Amino acid sequence: MPSSSQKSSASGSSSSSARAGARARLAAEQAKQQQRRRRLTWFVLPVVLVVVVVAALVVVKVSGVGDRPVVQPAATGAAADRVVTAVSSVPAAVLDQVGAGSGVTPPKRVDAPALTADGKPRVLYVGAEYCPYCAAERWAVVVAMSRFGTYSGLGQTASAAQDVFPSTPTLSFHGASYTSPTVAFTGVETESNQVAGSGYAPLDSLSAADEQLFSTYNAPPYVESGGSIPFVDVGGTYLISGASFTPQVLQGMTHEQVAAALSDPTSPVARSVDGAANVVTAAVCTTTKQLPAAVCGSAGVQAAAKTLG
């Protein structure tokens, strides 16, 4: 029979084993509980996040926060006299110094029937007020055509705020007229800069003949990529499809600042706008038999003429 000391030892060993087993079971149970808590966290957290996001969206919708109305540029108004004066009377010395300018794409020569009106070669411009490329080109066209005649009723506006080169300051031919002893001009703005539905409010309409001309020559093989606006037909001899220079040079400027910069031959605006104007002038001179001589024979126009095809 085991002695009392042996019994005590066995009893102690049994008790120690029981305590160790209990600790092991407790640790296992704690591990299971932690695992359940982790699983619960991973399940509940996404649900909570979804609820928070939905609640935030509801608050935004109810409060109106986040509603972003379409930004509308100011409607076209009459061009300021000082702007028209500056654009229509860029000093000849400045234009001569600028020459063909920089970054100017010359028009493309085209073999087409002569475009005339009242026995004079005619320049047809087709654009839209929302268009930033039209916004840039108008400055050059007005500078160029003012060397042959006079505009009245020019508008002052900006391209669409939602488009590239937003709110580019510009003029408008909508409602304007032009008189000249040597050349005729037609300016058509097909749409305004005011959002209407999924587009812009309509403005001018092309005549049937000009619509046919526009459809024919603002497309391959005469121009690339299916054509674009602005579209300028210079007497049926040269075509411009798209801006002659980047509207980037006009970004962040007012109309007055652009007009003033035209008389600074070192400014990026003059290098682009006046340079393009000289090129357009040279193209017009090919249709007017180089008249008036003082304009067509000037150093700036002669330099620009070398870029024409």
VENMOPE-V748742 format. One record per helix or strand. SS is the DSSP state (a for helix, b for strand). FROM is the first residue (numbers start at 1). TO is the last residue. Records with the same first field share a line. If there is no record, write none. Layout:
# VENMOPE-V748742
SS = FROM-TO  FROM-TO
This chain:
# VENMOPE-V748742
a = 4-63  81-88  92-98  132-145  208-217  247-250  255-261  268-285  293-296  299-305
b = 77-78  108-109  116-117  120-127  149-152  155-158  169-172  177-180  183-189  191-196  199-202  231-234  238-241
